[in-house]
Amino acid sequence: MTDYSKQGMVISDDIFYDLNFDAVLKLYKQIKKDKQRYRVQLMKGMYTSVESKKYIGPYINILNRNQE
């Protein structure tokens, strides 16, 4: 078994995802568009109060968390 950490190498899938800046930027822009679209739809009254409370509100909170 070779210990790669002593040679300055880190083996982790998370690092590869974080280093792919283009994918992160694309996801950030998509989240921003989705949040804006759902907020406009909420203002237009496209959803019932139950739908907005049970589905749309929590989804917007998830999008906010992902954007941060």
BELGI-V442551 format. One record per residue. N is the residue number from 1. RES is the residue in three letters. SS is DSSP state (2 for helix, 1 for strand, 0 for the rest). PHI is phi in whole degrees, -180 to 180 (999 if undefined). NEAR is the number of other ideal C-beta (glycine too) atoms within 8 Angstrom. Layout:
n=N res=RES ss=SS phi=PHI near=NEAR
n=N res=RES ss=SS phi=PHI near=NEAR
This chain:
n=1 res=MET ss=0 phi=999 near=2
n=2 res=THR ss=0 phi=-99 near=3
n=3 res=ASP ss=0 phi=-94 near=6
n=4 res=TYR ss=2 phi=-75 near=8
n=5 res=SER ss=2 phi=-66 near=6
n=6 res=LYS ss=2 phi=-76 near=5
n=7 res=GLN ss=2 phi=-95 near=6
n=8 res=GLY ss=0 phi=86 near=3
n=9 res=MET ss=0 phi=-104 near=6
n=10 res=VAL ss=0 phi=-125 near=6
n=11 res=ILE ss=0 phi=-105 near=4
n=12 res=SER ss=0 phi=-159 near=6
n=13 res=ASP ss=2 phi=-68 near=5
n=14 res=ASP ss=2 phi=-61 near=6
n=15 res=ILE ss=2 phi=-63 near=8
n=16 res=PHE ss=2 phi=-66 near=8
n=17 res=TYR ss=2 phi=-69 near=9
n=18 res=ASP ss=2 phi=-69 near=7
n=19 res=LEU ss=2 phi=-78 near=6
n=20 res=ASN ss=0 phi=-83 near=8
n=21 res=PHE ss=2 phi=-65 near=6
n=22 res=ASP ss=2 phi=-62 near=6
n=23 res=ALA ss=2 phi=-68 near=8
n=24 res=VAL ss=2 phi=-66 near=10
n=25 res=LEU ss=2 phi=-65 near=8
n=26 res=LYS ss=2 phi=-63 near=8
n=27 res=LEU ss=2 phi=-63 near=9
n=28 res=TYR ss=2 phi=-60 near=9
n=29 res=LYS ss=2 phi=-66 near=8
n=30 res=GLN ss=2 phi=-66 near=8
n=31 res=ILE ss=2 phi=-62 near=11
n=32 res=LYS ss=2 phi=-61 near=9
n=33 res=LYS ss=2 phi=-65 near=8
n=34 res=ASP ss=2 phi=-63 near=9
n=35 res=LYS ss=2 phi=-61 near=12
n=36 res=GLN ss=2 phi=-65 near=8
n=37 res=ARG ss=2 phi=-63 near=8
n=38 res=TYR ss=2 phi=-68 near=12
n=39 res=ARG ss=2 phi=-66 near=9
n=40 res=VAL ss=2 phi=-65 near=8
n=41 res=GLN ss=2 phi=-64 near=10
n=42 res=LEU ss=2 phi=-65 near=11
n=43 res=MET ss=2 phi=-65 near=6
n=44 res=LYS ss=2 phi=-76 near=6
n=45 res=GLY ss=0 phi=77 near=5
n=46 res=MET ss=0 phi=-76 near=5
n=47 res=TYR ss=0 phi=-118 near=10
n=48 res=THR ss=0 phi=-74 near=5
n=49 res=SER ss=2 phi=-64 near=6
n=50 res=VAL ss=2 phi=-67 near=6
n=51 res=GLU ss=2 phi=-63 near=9
n=52 res=SER ss=2 phi=-67 near=11
n=53 res=LYS ss=2 phi=-76 near=7
n=54 res=LYS ss=2 phi=-87 near=7
n=55 res=TYR ss=2 phi=-117 near=8
n=56 res=ILE ss=2 phi=-72 near=12
n=57 res=GLY ss=2 phi=-58 near=9
n=58 res=PRO ss=2 phi=-62 near=8
n=59 res=TYR ss=2 phi=-67 near=9
n=60 res=ILE ss=2 phi=-64 near=11
n=61 res=ASN ss=2 phi=-63 near=8
n=62 res=ILE ss=2 phi=-65 near=8
n=63 res=LEU ss=2 phi=-63 near=12
n=64 res=ASN ss=2 phi=-62 near=9
n=65 res=ARG ss=2 phi=-63 near=7
n=66 res=ASN ss=2 phi=-67 near=8
n=67 res=GLN ss=2 phi=-70 near=9
n=68 res=GLU ss=0 phi=-70 near=4
